[in-house]
Amino acid sequence: MTLRVRVSMSTILLSIMSLLVAAPVQAAAAAPGDVVSAQPTSVYLLPGKLLEIPVNAWHLRYRSTSATGATNTVSGTLLVPKAGYPLGTRPIIGYAFGTHGLGDQCAPSAGLSRGGEAELALVSLFLLKGYAVAMTDYEGLGTPGPHTYMVGVSQGHAVLDSVRAATRVSGAGLSASAPVGVMGYSQGGSSAAWAAQLQPSYAPELRLRGVAAGGVPADLHAVAAHLDGGQDFGLAAAAGVGLDAAYPELDLEADLNDRGRALLADAADDCVDDLGKLAGLRFADLSPVDLLNQPKWLTRLAENRLGVTAPRVPMFLYHARGDQIIPLAVGSTLRTEYCRAGVNARWTTLPAPDHVTGAVEGGPLAIEWLALRLLGLPALGNC
C-alpha cells in the first residue's frame, strides 16, 4: 500500500512538471515605448558621405499606440553623440519630421541611411550640443500597413514613444529621467504640438521641458479647404488617405468616383515630390459627395484639431508670413487658443516668403529656444 502511494505521488509530480515545461511562457504585455529591435546603423549626410559628427546610431522598431488606442509598432532612428555630455544627464530631443510621403521608401530612416535627408541639417545642431535625438518615422511609414499621415493623435504618440524607446536601448546610455525637448515643422509641427498636448496623460513620466512647433497645420479642415484646387492639393489628398487609414469607418474609397479611386491608389506609395501630379485638382474632381463636410469626416477632423487641450509646458510657435501651404491664420489661431488657455507660449512670425523657407529661418531659433529650456531657464511668453 505504501509503495502504491509513493508511485502515485511521483506520477503526480512528474505530470505537474511536464505541464509546466509544456505551458507557454506568457510574455509581459507590450508597453508604449518598448523596444522591439534596435539595430546599429550608419547615417549619411549625402550618398556615400557619412555624418561628420561622431555618433552611435540605431534603427529602431518600438511599440506605440494608434489613434484608436490599438498597440502598433513604429520605426525610427536614434542618434547619440559619442562624446560625453559635460553638463550632467544628457538631454533627449524627440524630433518630428515634416512630410515625406506615403510609401515606406519615403521614411526618414530610409533617407538617413542612404543620404540626402534635408532635415539632418537641423538635427545636427542638436547633436553638436551633445543631445541625443530620437526621430520617429510615424505609424505605417517604414513598417507594415498604410501611413496614417496627418493623424495628430497617432503622430503625437509616436513622438513620445520614440523618446521612451531611446531610454530603453541597450548601450545608448540614456536616462529615463533625462530632460526632454520636442521639435517639428509642418507635419512635424503638428506632431510636436500633439506630443505636448498628449504628454500629461499619455507619458507623464517624461521630463518634458519645452516644445517647438513651426508651420503647424492645427486645423486640418481649414488647411484642406485652403489647398483645394491649388498647386499643393496632393498634400490634402494624402491627408485624406492618412485619416482613412486610421479610421476605417471613413471608407474613403466608397465615396470616390472612378477617377478618384485610380488617382489615390496611384498616390498611395508616393513620396512628397510625387504628389505634385495632383496639383490643381479639387475634392469635387475625386468624389460626387462633399467629402470635407460629411459628418463622419467632420468628427474625425475635429478630433485631430489642435488647441482643444492646453499643453503644460512652454511652447515656441513659429510661422512664415508667406506660407502658401499652411495659412498664417491657422497658426495664429492656435497661438490665440493656447494663450487663452493659459499656455506659456512664445509666438514668432517669420519674414519667409513660403512654407519651406519658414523651416530654414525658424529652425535655428527654435533650437536655441529649446536649449535654454533644457538648461532649466524660464521661458518668457508673449501672449
N, C-alpha and C positions, 0 to 999 in steps of 0.2 A: 504493500500500500504506500509506504514511504517512497519507494522508488518511482511509482507511477506519478506521485505528486511532483517530485523533482523533475522528471521528464516533462511533465505538463508545464511547469514554470519555465523551464529552459525554452520550450517551444514558444511560449508566450513572449519571452524576452527577445528571442530571435525574430519573431514576427513583427514586434514593435520596431526593432532596429531596421528591419528591411523596409518597413513602411516609411521610416524617417529618411532612409537613404533614397528611396524611390520618389518621395514627395518633392516637387519642385520648390526651390527656394524663392520666396516672393521678394522681388526687388523692391526697394523703397520707392514710393511714388515720386515721379519726376517733379522737381520744384522749378519754378521760373528762375532762369539763370544757371541751372545745372549744365555742366559741360558734357556734351555728347562725344565730341572729339576735338583735339587740339593738335594740329599737325604743323610742325615748323615749315615756314615758307620764306620766300625772298620777295622783297618789294623793289620794284624798278621805277625810277623816275621817268625814264624813256625806255623804249625797247632796247635791251642789251646794256642799259646803264643803271646800275644799282643805286639805290638811295644812298647818298654820301654820308648821312648821319648814321653812325653805328647803332643798330637796334637789333633786338631779338623780336622775331615776328612769328605769329601763329595764324593759321587759317582755322577759324572756329566753327563748330556747329553746336548750338546750345538751345536749351528749352526756353520757350516764351509762351505767350497767350494771345490767341486770336481776338478779333473784335467781339466775337460772340462768346468768349470765355473758354474756348477749347485749347488744350495744350497743343503746341506745334513745335517744330524745330526750325530754327533760323540760322543762317550762316553769317560770318563776318570776319574781320581781321583785327588782331591785337598787335600793337607796336609798343615796345618798352625800350627806352634808351639803355644801352649797355653801361653807360657811365652812371655812377651812383648819384643819388639826389641829396644835395647837401643841407636841405632845409627841413629835414625830418621825414615824415611819411610822404612818399611820392604821390602826388595828385593823379587822378584819373579823369580824362575827358571822354565823355560819350559824344562822338562826332557823328552827326546825321547828314548824309549826303543829299544833294539835290537830285532832281530827276535824271535817271539813267536809262529808263525804258522798261519794257515788259518782259523781255526774254532773259533767260538765265545767263547768256553770254554777256549781257549788259551789266551784270552785278559789279559793284565797286571792287569786291575782292578779286574778280577776274581782271579788272583793269589794273589793279595794284600789282598783280603778279606778272603781267605782261608788259607794263609800262604805258605811260600816256594818260594816267588819271590826273585830270587838271586840278582837282581839289587837294591833291597831295601837297601842293604849294602851301596851302593854309595849315594842313595837318603838320607839316614840317616846322612851322612856327611854334606849335605846341611842343614838339619833340625837342627843339632847341632849348626850351625852358626846362627840360628834364621831365616833362609829364608823360605818363602812359596815355595812349589813345586807343579806345575801343570803338570800332566802326562797324555798324550793322549793315547787312545787305537788305534788310527788311523781309517780311514774310513772302515766301514764294519767289524770291529773286536770288537764284543760286541754289535753291532747294526745290524738291518736287512740289508741283502744284502751281497754280497761277499766282502772280504777284498782286497783292491787294493794294494796288497803287492809290495813294491819297486817302486811305482809310486811317484817319488820325489815331484812333484808339489802338489799332494794331501796331502802327508805327511807333507810338509812344512806348508801348510795352517792349518792343524790340530794342529800342534805345536803352531803356532802363536795364533790361536783362543783359545787354551786351556788357554793361558795367559790372553787373553782378558776376557774369561769367568770367570777366577779366580777373576778378579777385580769386577765382577758383581754378585758374590754370596753373598746374604744377610747374614750378620753375620760373614763373613770371615775377615772383617776389612782391606781389601787390597785396595790400591790406584791405580787409573788408571795412575798416574804419577810415580809409583814405578820404580826403576831401575830394568832392566830385563837382565838375562843371559840365555843362551840356551846351553844344553849339550846333547850329544848322542854318541853311539858307534855302529858300524856295520849298520844295518838298521837305528838305531837311529842316527848314524853319518851322514848318507845321509840326514835324516830328519832335523837334526840340520843345516847342510850346506845349505839345501834348504830354511829353515827358514831365514837364513842370507841373501841369495840372494833375496828372495821374500819380505822381510820386508819393504824396502824403498817404494815399490809401493803398497803392499797389507796391511801392518799395520804400516804406517809411524808414528802413534801416540805413538806407544810403545817406551819406552826409552831403547832400546836395547844397552847394553854396551859391549857385547862380546859374542862370540860363540866358544865352544869347540867341535870339531868333530873328532872322532877317528875311525880307521879301515874303512874308507869311501869307499863304492863301487861307486865311482864317475862316472865310465863308465860301464854301465850295459852290453853293448855288449862285452867289453873286459873281464869282470868278467864271463859272461855266457860261452864264449869260453874257458876260463881257467877251469871252472868247468865241462865242457862237458866230460863225461866218467869217472869222478873221484868219490871219496867217498862222496863228498858233492853235487852231481848232483841234489839232491832233492831241494836244495835251488834255483838253476837255473830254474828248472821246476816250482817251486812255484812262482817265479818272472814272468814267462810266464803266469801263471794263473792270477796273480795280474794285469798285464798290460792288459790282455784280458778283465778283469772285468771293467777296467777304460775306455777302448776304444773299443766299440762294433764292429767297422769295422775290427778289427783284426781277429775276428771269428776263434779263435784257434781250436775249435772242428772240424770245416770243414776241416782243414789241417792235422788232426791227423789220424793215422791208428787205427784199432780196438783196438790194444794193448795200444796205447797212450790214446785213449778215456777212456778205462777202468782204466788205472793207474792214470790218472789225476782226474777222477771222484772220485776214491777212496781216493785220497790225498786232496780233496777239503775242508775237515774239520779236517785235521790232525794238531797236534801241532808239533813243530820243531823236537822233538826227533823221531817222527814217520816218518819223511821224509827220514830217513836213508834207508828205504826199496827200495828207488830208486837209491841207491848207485851203481856206475859202469855203469849206463845206459848213452846213448847218445841221443841227439835230433834225430839223424837218426834212432834210435830204435822206436821212437814215431811217426814219420812223414815221408812220402815219399818225402817231399819238404825240401829245405834248409831254415828252419824257420828263423834263425837269419839274413839271408841276403835277405829276401823278402823286397821289397820297403816299404810296409806298416809297417813292423816291424822296419826297419831302421829309418823311420821317427819318430815313437814314441820313440824309444830308444834315438835318438838324442835329442828330446825334454826333455828327463829326464836325460841328461848328465850334470853333474855339471862342472862349470868352465867357462861357456859361459858368465855369468853375474858376475860382481865383487861385493861382499859384501862391505858395507860401514863401517862395524865395525871390530875391531881386531878379528883375528881368531887364535885359537890354534888347530893345526892339529897334530895328533899323530898316529903312525902305528907300528905294530910289525914287526921286521925284518923277523921272521919266519912264517908270516901269510900264512897259506895254503889255505885260502878261498878267501881273497881279496889280490891279489898280491901287494907287496910293491910298485911296479912300478905304479900301479893305483893311490895310494895315493900320491906318489911323483910327478906324472904328474899334479894332482890337485894343489899341492903346487906351482909348476912352473907356472901354468897358472894364479893362483891368484897373485903371485909375479909380473908376467909380467904385470898384470892389475893394479898394484899399491896397492894391498891389504896389510894391516899391518898384516902379517902372521908370526906366530911362529911355526916352524916345528920341531917335535921331533920323532926320531926313537927309538924304544924300543928294548931291547935285548930279548924280549919274543919269545919263540920258536913256538908259534901258535896263532891263532886268539883270542881264549878265554882268554889266559893269557895276551894278549895285553890289554884287557879291565881291568883286575885286576891291571896291572902295571901302565897303563896310567890314570886310573880314578882319583886317588888322586892328580896327577899332574894337571889334567885338572880342578879339583875342586878348588885347590889353585890358579891357574891362573885366574879363573873366579872371585874368591873372591876379588882379587886385582882390577879387572876391576870394580866390583860393588862398591868398595870403592873410585873409581874415579882416581886410579893411572894409569899413562900412560903405554901402552903396548910397549914392545920392540920386533920388529920382527927380523927375521934372514934370510930374503930373500937374 
